[in-house]
Amino acid sequence: MPARPKNCPYCGKPPSEQFAPFCSAGCKDRDLLKWLGDGYRIPGRPVEPGDVDTDED
């Protein structure tokens, strides 16, 4: 028996073949905007101010 496709990660509707895994261009665009706006981040270790490289010379 084939696996059932997962629903759209944004609205929960069934995915569209054209926009998979999303249901529409709107949900696909919202995901892209979240990526571009740093909405998806993985926290790292805290950085000390002296450890940050800057271009100010």
N, CA, C and O atoms as a CHARMM CRD file, in Angstrom:
* protein
*
  228
    1    1 MET  N      0.84200  -1.16900   0.00000 PROA 1      0.00000
    2    1 MET  CA     0.00000   0.00000   0.00000 PROA 1      0.00000
    3    1 MET  C      0.89600   1.24400   0.00000 PROA 1      0.00000
    4    1 MET  O      1.77400   1.35100   0.85700 PROA 1      0.00000
    5    2 PRO  N      0.70500   2.19100  -0.93600 PROA 2      0.00000
    6    2 PRO  CA     1.57200   3.37300  -0.99500 PROA 2      0.00000
    7    2 PRO  C      1.37700   4.28700   0.20500 PROA 2      0.00000
    8    2 PRO  O      0.28800   4.37900   0.77100 PROA 2      0.00000
    9    3 ALA  N      2.46200   4.96400   0.57800 PROA 3      0.00000
   10    3 ALA  CA     2.40300   5.87600   1.71200 PROA 3      0.00000
   11    3 ALA  C      1.54300   7.08700   1.36000 PROA 3      0.00000
   12    3 ALA  O      1.60300   7.60300   0.24400 PROA 3      0.00000
   13    4 ARG  N      0.75800   7.52300   2.31000 PROA 4      0.00000
   14    4 ARG  CA    -0.09700   8.69800   2.10600 PROA 4      0.00000
   15    4 ARG  C      0.75800   9.95800   2.23300 PROA 4      0.00000
   16    4 ARG  O      1.54200  10.08100   3.17400 PROA 4      0.00000
   17    5 PRO  N      0.61300  10.89700   1.28900 PROA 5      0.00000
   18    5 PRO  CA     1.42300  12.11300   1.38300 PROA 5      0.00000
   19    5 PRO  C      1.05100  12.94200   2.60900 PROA 5      0.00000
   20    5 PRO  O     -0.10700  12.96700   3.02400 PROA 5      0.00000
   21    6 LYS  N      2.03500  13.61300   3.17800 PROA 6      0.00000
   22    6 LYS  CA     1.78900  14.46400   4.33900 PROA 6      0.00000
   23    6 LYS  C      1.06000  15.71900   3.88700 PROA 6      0.00000
   24    6 LYS  O      1.14800  16.11900   2.72600 PROA 6      0.00000
   25    7 ASN  N      0.35200  16.32500   4.80300 PROA 7      0.00000
   26    7 ASN  CA    -0.36500  17.55700   4.50300 PROA 7      0.00000
   27    7 ASN  C      0.58200  18.74900   4.45700 PROA 7      0.00000
   28    7 ASN  O      1.73100  18.66700   4.89100 PROA 7      0.00000
   29    8 CYS  N      0.08400  19.84400   3.92800 PROA 8      0.00000
   30    8 CYS  CA     0.84300  21.09100   3.81500 PROA 8      0.00000
   31    8 CYS  C      1.34400  21.49600   5.19800 PROA 8      0.00000
   32    8 CYS  O      0.55900  21.52000   6.14600 PROA 8      0.00000
   33    9 PRO  N      2.62900  21.81400   5.33700 PROA 9      0.00000
   34    9 PRO  CA     3.17000  22.19100   6.63900 PROA 9      0.00000
   35    9 PRO  C      2.61800  23.51600   7.17600 PROA 9      0.00000
   36    9 PRO  O      2.75800  23.79400   8.36700 PROA 9      0.00000
   37   10 TYR  N      1.99500  24.33500   6.32700 PROA 10     0.00000
   38   10 TYR  CA     1.46300  25.62000   6.79200 PROA 10     0.00000
   39   10 TYR  C      0.00100  25.55600   7.16900 PROA 10     0.00000
   40   10 TYR  O     -0.37900  26.02900   8.24000 PROA 10     0.00000
   41   11 CYS  N     -0.82800  24.98400   6.31600 PROA 11     0.00000
   42   11 CYS  CA    -2.26600  25.06600   6.58200 PROA 11     0.00000
   43   11 CYS  C     -2.91600  23.71100   6.82700 PROA 11     0.00000
   44   11 CYS  O     -4.06600  23.65100   7.26200 PROA 11     0.00000
   45   12 GLY  N     -2.20000  22.62300   6.55600 PROA 12     0.00000
   46   12 GLY  CA    -2.73900  21.30300   6.82800 PROA 12     0.00000
   47   12 GLY  C     -3.59600  20.72100   5.71400 PROA 12     0.00000
   48   12 GLY  O     -4.10700  19.61000   5.85300 PROA 12     0.00000
   49   13 LYS  N     -3.76500  21.44700   4.61400 PROA 13     0.00000
   50   13 LYS  CA    -4.53700  20.92900   3.47600 PROA 13     0.00000
   51   13 LYS  C     -3.70700  19.88500   2.73900 PROA 13     0.00000
   52   13 LYS  O     -2.48600  19.84300   2.89200 PROA 13     0.00000
   53   14 PRO  N     -4.35600  19.04400   1.94300 PROA 14     0.00000
   54   14 PRO  CA    -3.60300  18.06500   1.14700 PROA 14     0.00000
   55   14 PRO  C     -2.65800  18.77800   0.17900 PROA 14     0.00000
   56   14 PRO  O     -2.99900  19.83700  -0.34800 PROA 14     0.00000
   57   15 PRO  N     -1.47800  18.20800  -0.05900 PROA 15     0.00000
   58   15 PRO  CA    -0.50800  18.86900  -0.93900 PROA 15     0.00000
   59   15 PRO  C     -0.94200  18.84700  -2.39700 PROA 15     0.00000
   60   15 PRO  O     -1.64800  17.94000  -2.83800 PROA 15     0.00000
   61   16 SER  N     -0.51200  19.84600  -3.12500 PROA 16     0.00000
   62   16 SER  CA    -0.74500  19.91800  -4.56000 PROA 16     0.00000
   63   16 SER  C      0.46800  19.30800  -5.24800 PROA 16     0.00000
   64   16 SER  O      1.59700  19.50500  -4.80000 PROA 16     0.00000
   65   17 GLU  N      0.24900  18.57900  -6.31400 PROA 17     0.00000
   66   17 GLU  CA     1.36700  17.96600  -7.02800 PROA 17     0.00000
   67   17 GLU  C      2.31400  19.03600  -7.56600 PROA 17     0.00000
   68   17 GLU  O      3.52900  18.84300  -7.59000 PROA 17     0.00000
   69   18 GLN  N      1.75700  20.15300  -7.99400 PROA 18     0.00000
   70   18 GLN  CA     2.55300  21.24300  -8.56100 PROA 18     0.00000
   71   18 GLN  C      3.39900  21.95600  -7.51600 PROA 18     0.00000
   72   18 GLN  O      4.49200  22.42400  -7.83500 PROA 18     0.00000
   73   19 PHE  N      2.92000  22.05500  -6.26000 PROA 19     0.00000
   74   19 PHE  CA     3.60800  22.82000  -5.22600 PROA 19     0.00000
   75   19 PHE  C      4.08000  21.96000  -4.05400 PROA 19     0.00000
   76   19 PHE  O      4.39900  22.49600  -2.99300 PROA 19     0.00000
   77   20 ALA  N      4.13000  20.65100  -4.22400 PROA 20     0.00000
   78   20 ALA  CA     4.47800  19.73500  -3.14500 PROA 20     0.00000
   79   20 ALA  C      5.75400  20.16500  -2.44900 PROA 20     0.00000
   80   20 ALA  O      6.69200  20.59400  -3.12000 PROA 20     0.00000
   81   21 PRO  N      5.82600  20.06900  -1.16000 PROA 21     0.00000
   82   21 PRO  CA     4.87700  19.49500  -0.21000 PROA 21     0.00000
   83   21 PRO  C      3.78700  20.47100   0.22900 PROA 21     0.00000
   84   21 PRO  O      3.03200  20.17200   1.15400 PROA 21     0.00000
   85   22 PHE  N      3.69600  21.61600  -0.41100 PROA 22     0.00000
   86   22 PHE  CA     2.70000  22.62100  -0.04000 PROA 22     0.00000
   87   22 PHE  C      1.43400  22.43400  -0.86400 PROA 22     0.00000
   88   22 PHE  O      1.42400  21.70800  -1.85800 PROA 22     0.00000
   89   23 CYS  N      0.36300  23.10500  -0.43400 PROA 23     0.00000
   90   23 CYS  CA    -0.91200  22.97700  -1.13700 PROA 23     0.00000
   91   23 CYS  C     -1.09200  24.04000  -2.21600 PROA 23     0.00000
   92   23 CYS  O     -1.90800  23.87400  -3.12300 PROA 23     0.00000
   93   24 SER  N     -0.33400  25.13100  -2.12000 PROA 24     0.00000
   94   24 SER  CA    -0.51500  26.23600  -3.06100 PROA 24     0.00000
   95   24 SER  C      0.75100  27.06800  -3.16100 PROA 24     0.00000
   96   24 SER  O      1.69600  26.89100  -2.39200 PROA 24     0.00000
   97   25 ALA  N      0.74900  27.98100  -4.12800 PROA 25     0.00000
   98   25 ALA  CA     1.88200  28.89600  -4.28400 PROA 25     0.00000
   99   25 ALA  C      1.99500  29.80900  -3.07000 PROA 25     0.00000
  100   25 ALA  O      3.09900  30.18700  -2.67900 PROA 25     0.00000
  101   26 GLY  N      0.86400  30.16700  -2.47100 PROA 26     0.00000
  102   26 GLY  CA     0.88300  31.04200  -1.29800 PROA 26     0.00000
  103   26 GLY  C      1.63100  30.42400  -0.13200 PROA 26     0.00000
  104   26 GLY  O      2.46200  31.08700   0.48800 PROA 26     0.00000
  105   27 CYS  N      1.35300  29.17400   0.17700 PROA 27     0.00000
  106   27 CYS  CA     2.04900  28.50000   1.28600 PROA 27     0.00000
  107   27 CYS  C      3.52600  28.29700   0.94700 PROA 27     0.00000
  108   27 CYS  O      4.38600  28.41700   1.81900 PROA 27     0.00000
  109   28 LYS  N      3.81500  27.99400  -0.30200 PROA 28     0.00000
  110   28 LYS  CA     5.20400  27.82200  -0.73300 PROA 28     0.00000
  111   28 LYS  C      5.96800  29.14000  -0.58100 PROA 28     0.00000
  112   28 LYS  O      7.10600  29.14500  -0.11300 PROA 28     0.00000
  113   29 ASP  N      5.35100  30.24700  -0.97200 PROA 29     0.00000
  114   29 ASP  CA     5.99100  31.56100  -0.85300 PROA 29     0.00000
  115   29 ASP  C      6.18700  31.96000   0.60400 PROA 29     0.00000
  116   29 ASP  O      7.20600  32.55900   0.95000 PROA 29     0.00000
  117   30 ARG  N      5.22000  31.63500   1.46400 PROA 30     0.00000
  118   30 ARG  CA     5.38300  31.95000   2.89500 PROA 30     0.00000
  119   30 ARG  C      6.57900  31.22600   3.48100 PROA 30     0.00000
  120   30 ARG  O      7.30800  31.78100   4.30300 PROA 30     0.00000
  121   31 ASP  N      6.78200  29.97500   3.05700 PROA 31     0.00000
  122   31 ASP  CA     7.93100  29.21300   3.54000 PROA 31     0.00000
  123   31 ASP  C      9.23000  29.85500   3.06400 PROA 31     0.00000
  124   31 ASP  O     10.18200  29.97400   3.83500 PROA 31     0.00000
  125   32 LEU  N      9.27600  30.27200   1.79200 PROA 32     0.00000
  126   32 LEU  CA    10.46900  30.91800   1.26400 PROA 32     0.00000
  127   32 LEU  C     10.76200  32.21500   2.01300 PROA 32     0.00000
  128   32 LEU  O     11.91500  32.49300   2.34200 PROA 32     0.00000
  129   33 LEU  N      9.73500  33.00300   2.28200 PROA 33     0.00000
  130   33 LEU  CA     9.93300  34.25300   3.02500 PROA 33     0.00000
  131   33 LEU  C     10.44800  33.99900   4.43500 PROA 33     0.00000
  132   33 LEU  O     11.23400  34.78400   4.96500 PROA 33     0.00000
  133   34 LYS  N     10.00300  32.89700   5.04400 PROA 34     0.00000
  134   34 LYS  CA    10.49600  32.56900   6.38000 PROA 34     0.00000
  135   34 LYS  C     11.99300  32.22600   6.32300 PROA 34     0.00000
  136   34 LYS  O     12.75300  32.62200   7.20700 PROA 34     0.00000
  137   35 TRP  N     12.41300  31.49600   5.29100 PROA 35     0.00000
  138   35 TRP  CA    13.83400  31.18800   5.11900 PROA 35     0.00000
  139   35 TRP  C     14.63500  32.45900   4.90000 PROA 35     0.00000
  140   35 TRP  O     15.68100  32.65100   5.52000 PROA 35     0.00000
  141   36 LEU  N     14.14800  33.33100   4.02100 PROA 36     0.00000
  142   36 LEU  CA    14.88200  34.55600   3.69500 PROA 36     0.00000
  143   36 LEU  C     14.93500  35.52600   4.86200 PROA 36     0.00000
  144   36 LEU  O     15.87900  36.30900   4.96800 PROA 36     0.00000
  145   37 GLY  N     13.94700  35.48900   5.73600 PROA 37     0.00000
  146   37 GLY  CA    13.90700  36.37800   6.88400 PROA 37     0.00000
  147   37 GLY  C     14.50800  35.78200   8.13800 PROA 37     0.00000
  148   37 GLY  O     14.24000  36.26000   9.24000 PROA 37     0.00000
  149   38 ASP  N     15.32100  34.73900   7.98900 PROA 38     0.00000
  150   38 ASP  CA    15.95900  34.06000   9.12900 PROA 38     0.00000
  151   38 ASP  C     14.94700  33.49500  10.11700 PROA 38     0.00000
  152   38 ASP  O     15.21100  33.44600  11.31800 PROA 38     0.00000
  153   39 GLY  N     13.79200  33.07000   9.61600 PROA 39     0.00000
  154   39 GLY  CA    12.78300  32.47300  10.47700 PROA 39     0.00000
  155   39 GLY  C     13.14700  31.07500  10.94200 PROA 39     0.00000
  156   39 GLY  O     12.67400  30.61900  11.98300 PROA 39     0.00000
  157   40 TYR  N     13.98200  30.40000  10.17800 PROA 40     0.00000
  158   40 TYR  CA    14.46300  29.08000  10.55400 PROA 40     0.00000
  159   40 TYR  C     15.89700  29.23900  11.02900 PROA 40     0.00000
  160   40 TYR  O     16.78700  29.55300  10.23800 PROA 40     0.00000
  161   41 ARG  N     16.12000  29.02700  12.30200 PROA 41     0.00000
  162   41 ARG  CA    17.47600  29.15100  12.85800 PROA 41     0.00000
  163   41 ARG  C     17.74500  28.00700  13.81400 PROA 41     0.00000
  164   41 ARG  O     16.83700  27.47400  14.45200 PROA 41     0.00000
  165   42 ILE  N     18.99900  27.64800  13.89400 PROA 42     0.00000
  166   42 ILE  CA    19.43800  26.65200  14.86200 PROA 42     0.00000
  167   42 ILE  C     20.31400  27.38700  15.85800 PROA 42     0.00000
  168   42 ILE  O     21.32900  27.96900  15.47500 PROA 42     0.00000
  169   43 PRO  N     19.93600  27.36900  17.14000 PROA 43     0.00000
  170   43 PRO  CA    20.73100  28.09800  18.12000 PROA 43     0.00000
  171   43 PRO  C     22.13000  27.48800  18.26900 PROA 43     0.00000
  172   43 PRO  O     22.30300  26.27000  18.23600 PROA 43     0.00000
  173   44 GLY  N     23.08400  28.34100  18.42900 PROA 44     0.00000
  174   44 GLY  CA    24.46500  27.91300  18.64000 PROA 44     0.00000
  175   44 GLY  C     24.92300  28.31500  20.02600 PROA 44     0.00000
  176   44 GLY  O     24.13100  28.78000  20.84500 PROA 44     0.00000
  177   45 ARG  N     26.18400  28.13500  20.27800 PROA 45     0.00000
  178   45 ARG  CA    26.72800  28.49900  21.58400 PROA 45     0.00000
  179   45 ARG  C     26.79300  30.01500  21.68500 PROA 45     0.00000
  180   45 ARG  O     26.92100  30.69200  20.66500 PROA 45     0.00000
  181   46 PRO  N     26.71100  30.55300  22.87300 PROA 46     0.00000
  182   46 PRO  CA    26.83800  32.00500  23.04900 PROA 46     0.00000
  183   46 PRO  C     28.21800  32.48700  22.60800 PROA 46     0.00000
  184   46 PRO  O     29.21000  31.78000  22.78400 PROA 46     0.00000
  185   47 VAL  N     28.28100  33.67200  22.04400 PROA 47     0.00000
  186   47 VAL  CA    29.53400  34.24200  21.55700 PROA 47     0.00000
  187   47 VAL  C     29.92400  35.41400  22.44800 PROA 47     0.00000
  188   47 VAL  O     29.10500  36.27700  22.76200 PROA 47     0.00000
  189   48 GLU  N     31.18000  35.42600  22.84300 PROA 48     0.00000
  190   48 GLU  CA    31.71500  36.53700  23.62700 PROA 48     0.00000
  191   48 GLU  C     31.98500  37.70800  22.68200 PROA 48     0.00000
  192   48 GLU  O     32.40400  37.47600  21.54800 PROA 48     0.00000
  193   49 PRO  N     31.76500  38.94200  23.09700 PROA 49     0.00000
  194   49 PRO  CA    31.99600  40.09400  22.21500 PROA 49     0.00000
  195   49 PRO  C     33.40500  40.14700  21.62200 PROA 49     0.00000
  196   49 PRO  O     33.56600  40.60200  20.48900 PROA 49     0.00000
  197   50 GLY  N     34.40700  39.70600  22.33700 PROA 50     0.00000
  198   50 GLY  CA    35.78000  39.71700  21.83000 PROA 50     0.00000
  199   50 GLY  C     36.05000  38.65100  20.78400 PROA 50     0.00000
  200   50 GLY  O     37.05300  38.72400  20.07500 PROA 50     0.00000
  201   51 ASP  N     35.16700  37.65700  20.67600 PROA 51     0.00000
  202   51 ASP  CA    35.35800  36.56700  19.71000 PROA 51     0.00000
  203   51 ASP  C     34.80600  36.88200  18.33400 PROA 51     0.00000
  204   51 ASP  O     35.03300  36.11200  17.40000 PROA 51     0.00000
  205   52 VAL  N     34.08900  37.98400  18.17400 PROA 52     0.00000
  206   52 VAL  CA    33.45800  38.31000  16.90700 PROA 52     0.00000
  207   52 VAL  C     34.43600  39.04100  16.00400 PROA 52     0.00000
  208   52 VAL  O     35.02300  40.04900  16.39700 PROA 52     0.00000
  209   53 ASP  N     34.60800  38.52500  14.78200 PROA 53     0.00000
  210   53 ASP  CA    35.46900  39.18000  13.79700 PROA 53     0.00000
  211   53 ASP  C     34.70500  40.33700  13.17500 PROA 53     0.00000
  212   53 ASP  O     33.53900  40.19100  12.80900 PROA 53     0.00000
  213   54 THR  N     35.34500  41.46200  13.05700 PROA 54     0.00000
  214   54 THR  CA    34.72900  42.60600  12.40200 PROA 54     0.00000
  215   54 THR  C     35.67900  43.13800  11.33900 PROA 54     0.00000
  216   54 THR  O     36.88200  42.88000  11.38600 PROA 54     0.00000
  217   55 ASP  N     35.13900  43.87500  10.38700 PROA 55     0.00000
  218   55 ASP  CA    35.95000  44.46600   9.33300 PROA 55     0.00000
  219   55 ASP  C     36.43600  45.85300   9.71400 PROA 55     0.00000
  220   55 ASP  O     37.06200  46.53500   8.90300 PROA 55     0.00000
  221   56 GLU  N     36.15800  46.27100  10.92100 PROA 56     0.00000
  222   56 GLU  CA    36.56900  47.60100  11.36300 PROA 56     0.00000
  223   56 GLU  C     38.03800  47.56200  11.76400 PROA 56     0.00000
  224   56 GLU  O     38.39500  46.92800  12.75700 PROA 56     0.00000
  225   57 ASP  N     38.87300  48.22300  11.01100 PROA 57     0.00000
  226   57 ASP  CA    40.31500  48.26800  11.32300 PROA 57     0.00000
  227   57 ASP  C     40.76700  49.67200  11.56600 PROA 57     0.00000
  228   57 ASP  O     41.94500  49.90200  11.84100 PROA 57     0.00000
